[in-house]
Amino acid sequence: MTVYRKCGPCAHRNGCEIKAKLAEAIKGFGVGSIMHRCKEFVPEFQPGDNVIVRTSDGDADPYWGVTFSEFPAHFVQYNDSMSRAIVYIAPGTKSDCGDYEFEPTNGKEGFCSVSYTPIRQNPVSGNAKGIIARREGKTAMEKCCGRPIGTACKECLEWRHMQ
């Protein structure tokens, strides 16, 4: 089975014609993972989108196993390799079932790096425009155009270097 790394965060990942053609082209070569440039790439989430994130409490109960909870969050950006998403869950937010309260770990103030599997669109809420946050010395979103840091416009890049 081949993993198409660029297709993970793409909105067209299911039923994509380009992915099907690429799969046919590499069939039989034993390729396990591929990172390709796609002209049709459309990110599934935009900065500020309201999402639901499934998290675990980290403790495995011997009888029940690992407990999972879903929390409302805001999508912030993709990481540099686009293999994970960075989301913001406000500290103290109640889970969807209301039984758990989100507590950030390692001093990250609510910023979490998660894979794409536990993230889905929040059907109740819209988009939170202008989410500005600093984490690990990087500006997560630029001020002028609101695009992720890796795709910022020229004016944003000049603004960031003047700071």
C-alpha positions, 0 to 999 in steps of 0.5 A: 500500500502506498501512502500519498503524503500530499493527499492527506491534507487535501480536500480532494483526497478521495476520488482524485483523478490525479491520485488514481493516475499516479497510482497506476504509474507507480504500480509494481515498483514497491513504492511505500510513500510518495511526496509529489507536487499536485496542481489540483491541491486544495487544503482541507482546512483554512486557518481559523476554521472551526474543527472537532479534534479527537484526543486521548487522555493519555492513560490506558485503563486496564479494563476500558483501554484508552479514553478518547474525547472530542473537543471543539478547536480552531485550525491554525496551520499545517506543520512544515512538512504538511504531515500534521496539523496544528490546532488550538484548543482553548484551555478549560474547554469542555468536551462534546460529551461534557465529561472532560475539560481540556488541559494543555500539557508541556506549556503549549497553551492549547496548541496541539500538533495532531495527525489529520485522522482525528480532525473533522469539520465542526458543522455547528460553527463557521470560521474564526477570522483573524486568529493570531497566535505565537508558538515556538517563536513563529507567527502562526498566521500573518497579519495582512493576508491571513495565510499560513506561514509557508504560503504568506504573500510578499508583503507579509514576509517583509512585515515579518522581517521588519518585526 
